[in-house]
Amino acid sequence: MKVLQWASFTVGAVGLLLTWISVIGTLIVPRPLHSVLSRVTGIATMKAFFAILRPVDTYEMRDRFMSWQAPMSLFLRLILWVVLFDLSFTLMLLPSVDGDVWKAASEAGSAMFTLGYAAPTNAGNTVLVYAAAFTGLIVIALQISYLPTLYSAFNRREAEVTLLVSRAGSPSWGPELLVRTRFGRAAQDSSNELAELYQRWERWAAEVAESHSTYLTLVWFRSPSPQSNWLISLLSVMDAAALQLALSPGTVPNTRARLVIRMGFTCMNQVARAIRIPVDEDPDPDAPLNVTFEDFQGAVNMLRSVDFPVEVTPEQAWPHFRGWRANYEKVAYALAYAIDAPPSMWSGPRRFAFAPVMPNRPKNRTAKEVRPDDPQMLARRRKD
């Protein structure tokens, strides 16, 4: 019996060590450490939600339920940590209480949850009971301090995503961003406006790369609006920059556009590696895209409808756009599939069968809010 008790002590000590590694790696270490416990809770929560949502046939309803996935994963992870700590201390206390499982569990639980009803009876279990009490306090304190950090990063991310809705629609789309920025502004004014936007989103992408690869749960945190999403917003800004580089080489803010694309796909690659999605480090710029030339030509026609400064033909611009988009299309589609992003234009397939949605525009239009492709507006501009 003594041998069995000390064997249980060894198992408990190993369990205690592994659980502490998971806690410290998830909450403290500022880099993505692949904790088995965190991964198990994340996968279990995701599979449970997918099973529940299988009969759901509307994206809005699906998004409403999926908004609970990441918080439930956090909650389940905390419960698992506490249970494993309690079980580990129970096994370690067995030699000190002559193998009495109930007494060991009572002392471990009393200390872990600071109830204080089961006092230690000898020197051996006194040390372990104090260690259990310390562990319970520290784990709860770390989790409490972890949540404000998590939601602070979430709020910083969503501020720019929300601001982009008026510029690129909801869900966001690169051509729509260029159309809305160009509409009613001179070519030089719109280029300056886009240069400032690209600069902000370059910094935003750097912050997201750091926060989302450190705190992986953030990747699955959904925006308050069903059609808004951090990945789709980033993709739309990158597509806008790629379109402008390809179509308007003379007026594009060249450095800003190139930098936001580079930082954008660096962010996507870093987040993808953190959640174990394969990343092609050296994509072929001549590889075929999911976005076809016909899709690209349709976007060019939409830009021309608002007199966007298109300086080359679609045939001349297409190889340049394809070369830029080849850097990020594959990883963007993989991330969009993994996080169930809104089914927006040019964002790839999903695990659910919803058609891509065009950005919605205001229905109640004033004279200043006319759609840029409105036939009456186009006729008036041609007349002028």
N, C-alpha and C positions, 0 to 999 in steps of 0.2 A: 504493500500500500504506500509506503514512503517513496519507493521508486516512482510509482504512478503520480504521486503528488508533486514530486520534483520535476517530473516530465511535464506535468501540467504547468508548473511554474515557468519552465523554459519556453513552452508554447506561448504562454501569456506575455513573457518578456519580449519575444520576437514580434508578437502582435502589437504590443505597445510601441515598440521601435518603429514598425512599419506605418502605424497610424500617425505617429508624430511626424514622420517624414512626409506623409501625405498632407497633413495640416500645414506644416511649415512651407512645403513646396508650393502649395496652392495659395496660401494667404500672405506669405512673407517674401519668398524669393522672387526678385523682379525679373523673371524670365520664364518661358514656358517649360515647366517640368511635367512630364507625362505621368501623373499619378494614376495608378490603376483604380483606386477607389473613386476618384473624381470621374474617370472615364466610364466606369461601370454605372455610376448614378446617372451620368448624362445620357448614356446609351439606353438604359432602362427607362428613363423618363420619356425619351424620344420615341421609343418603340411603343410605349403605352399610349402616348398621344396619337401616334399614327394609326394604331388599331382602333382607337375611339373615333377618329375622324374619317375613317375609310368611307362611311356612307354619306358624308357631308358633300353636297354638290355645289355650294357657293363659296367663293373665295372669302367674302366678308365674314361668314360664319366660321370658316376654317381659321382665319386670322384671329378672330376673337378668342377661340380656344387656344391657339398656339401662343398667344401672349402670356399664357400661364406656364408654358413649358420651362423656360429658363428659371423663373422664380421657384417652381416646384423642384427643379434639379438642385438648386441651392439648399432648399429646405430638406430634401432627402439626404443630401450630402452631410449636413449638420447632424441629422438623426443618426446616420451610419457611423460618423465619427464618435458620437457619444456612446452608442451601443458597443462599438468595438473597444473603446477605452474601458467601459464598464466590464465587459467580458474579459478583457486582458487582466484587469486588476483582480477580478474574481478568481481566475486561474492562478495568479501569482500569490493570492492569499491562502490557498488550500494547505500548503505545508504548515502555516502558522496557526491554523484552526483544526488540525488533525483530520483534514479531509472532509470537514463538514461543509458541503456545497452550499447549503442554505445560509449558514452563518457567513461564509465568505462572500456570497452575493449580497447579503444584507449589509455587511460592513462596506463593501465596495460601492454599492448604490447610495448608502447613507453619506459617504464621503464625496462621491462624484457630484451629487445633487445638493450638497451642503445641508442635508436634513439634520444630521447630528444625533440621530436616535440610537445608533449602534456604536458604542465607544470601543476602541481597541483594548485588548486584554493583556497583551504582552509586547515586548520590545520589537519583535519581528513584524507583527502586523501594524504596529503604530507607525513605523516608517512608511509602509505601503499605503496606509489609510491617509496620512498627510499628503503623500504624493498624489493619491487619487483626488483629494480635495483641491490641491493646487492645479491639477490637470483640468478638472471641471471648470474652475474659474477662468483659467487661461484660454481654454477653447471657446467659451462663451464670449469672453472679452475680445478675442481676436475676430470672431465672427461679427460682433457688433461694430467693431472699428472697420471691418472689411466692407460692410454694406455702404456706409457713406462714401468710401473711396470708389466703390463700384458705380454708385448712382451719380457721383460727381462726374466721372468719365462719361457716363451715359448722357447726362445733361449737356455736357460740352459737345458731344457728338451730334445730338439732336438739334442743337441751336442752328447749326449751319444747314442741316437737312431741312429744317422747317423754312429757313430763309430761302432755300432753293426752290420751294414749291411755286412761288410767284414768278420765278424766272424760267423754270423748266417744266412746270406742270406737275401733276400727280397722277400716276407715277412719272418720275422724271425721264426725260429722253433728250439725247444730245442735240438733234436737229431742232427740237422745240426750244431748247435753251438759246440757240443762235437766232431763231426766228423772233422770239420775244425780246431779246436784247437789241436786235437790229430794228425792230418795228418802231417807227416814229423817231429814230435817231439817225444822225449822219454817220457815214462809215467810220470816220475818225473817232467820234464819240463812242460808238459801239465797241471799237477795238480797245479803247482805253478802259471802258467798263469791263470787258472780258479779261483784260490784263490784270486788273485788280481782283477779279473773281478767281482767276487761275492762281494768283499768289496766295489768296486765302485758302484755297482748297489744297494747294501743295502742303501748307503747314498743317491743315486739318488731316490730310492723309498720313503725315508723319506721326501726329498724335494718336490717330486710330491704330496705326501699325504697332506703336509701343503699347498702348493700353489693351488692345484686343488680343495681342499675342501673349501678354502677361496674365490678364484675367480673361480666360477663354469663354466664360459664361456670357460676356458682353457680346460675343459674336451672334448669339441667338436671341439677345434682347431685342424685341420688336418695337418699332416706333408707335407713338400714340395713334397716328392715323393709319388705317389699313393699307393705303396705297403708297405710303412713304416708307423708305428703307435706306439705310446707310450705304449698302453696297450698290443699289440701283442709282442712288444720287451720285456716288463717285463715278460709276460707269458712265453716266450721262455727261458729266463734266469732261471726262477723258475723251468720249466720243465727240463732243463739241470741239475740243482742242484738236483732235485728229482731223475732223472735217475742215476746220479753219486752216490748218497747216496744208492740207491737200488742195483746197479750193481757192484760197486767198494768200498765196505766198508773199505777195507784195504788201499787204496790210495787216497780216497776222502779227500779234505780239510774240515773235518767234521764240525767244528765250523762255518766257512764262509758259507758253503752250507746251513746249518740249519738257520743261521741268515738272509740270503738273502730271503729264502722262507718265514720265519716268517714276516720280514719287508714287503715283497711283498704282502702277503695276508692282512696284516694290512693296507697297502696303498689302496688296492682294496676295502676293507671293508669301510674305511673312506670316500673314494670318492663315493662309492655306497650309503652310508647313506646320504651324502651331497646332492645327486641328487634324493633322495627318492626311491632308489631301496632296497627292503627288503634284509636283511643280516641274514644268519644263524650263530649265534655267537658260536655255539657248533656243528659243522657238525659231522656226523657219519663216522668214518674212514673206516668202512666196507660197506658203501653205494656204489651201483654200479656207475661206471663212464661212461661218454659218450665215452671216449677212451677205446676201448676194449682190451682184452689180445692179440688178433691177431694184433692190431695196435702196441701194445707195443713190441711184438715179432718181428715185421718187423723193428722197430727202433733198437732193439738189434742186428739183423742180419746186419743192416747197420753199426753199431758201430764195430762189429766184422770184417767187411771188411777192416777196417783201423787199425786192431790190438788194438782197444781200450781195456784197461785192464778190461774185464768182468770176475769177480771173482766167480760169482754164476750163476746158471741156470736161465732162464727167469721165470720158475715156482717158484723158491725161491725168486726172486727179485720182482715179481708182487705184493704181498701183501704190501710190503714196499712202492713201488711207488704209489700204490692206496691209502695207508694211507696218504702220503704226499699230493697227488693231490686232495684228498677229501676236504682239507682245503680251496682250492681256485678255483676249477673248476666251481662250480655253479655261484659264484659272477663274475668270469672272463667272463663267457658266457653271463651273464646278461648285463655286461658293454659293451661287444663287440656288442651285439645286439642293445643297446641303442645308441651307438655312430657310428654305421655302420662302424666298423673296417674292414680292408681288410680281405677277406675270406681265411685265412691262415690255415695251418694244426693244428689240435687239439685245435681249438678256438671256436667251437660251431656253431649253426645256425645263420642266419641273416634274416632280413626282406626282403631281395632280394635273388633271386634264382641263386646264383653263386657257382660253385663247389670250394672246397678248393684248393688253389694253392700251389704247392711245391716251395721251395726257388729256385730262378733262379741262375744258375752258369754261369761263363764266357764261351762264345762260342769259342773264339779264345784262345786256350790253348797252353802254352809253356810247356817245360818239367817240370817246377815247378808248373804248374797250372792244372795238370791232375786230373780228378774227382777221388775221393777216391774209388769209386766202378767201375772204368774202368777195363774191363776184361783183357786188355793187362798189366796194372799195377799189377793186382792181380797175373797173371801168372808169371810175372817177379819176384815178391816178393816171390812166392812159390819156384821158381827156385833157388833164392839166399838162 
